[in-house]
Amino acid sequence: MLALIEEFKREHSGILAILNEVKKLGIHSPEGRSKLITAKEFLLEHLNKENEQLYPVLRKGAKHNKDLQNELDIFAIDPQYLTRVVHEFFDDYSGGDTDKDFQINFESLFASLNARIRNEEESLYHEYDDIK
């Protein structure tokens, strides 16, 4: 497997570990909030790297690979959408204020990230390897 893919997998593990720690500490606790803010930069950096280095290669390969195009369509992966969701979540809650939807929004963000990671690692990374 390519070094870039291995790097992405390590980053995925790190992101999920931080978010699981946030859940364990509690998102309303000072420690949990601190961890959540720590996750922000790491997560956004990772998403930007994927958006710049992974998805353009996959989209280009999909032009000549109907199966890959179908996979991208099935997963409905829109990397820009997830990046926007992450930005909006952290913009809404970076000041320390929470509302009644904070827990729900965190769980939604966590689920979206888990789904994206699973899709990438189970399928799309293999496609990337094949293209490269």
Order of alpha helices (4+ residues) and beta strands (2+ residues): alpha-alpha-alpha-alpha-alpha-alpha-alpha
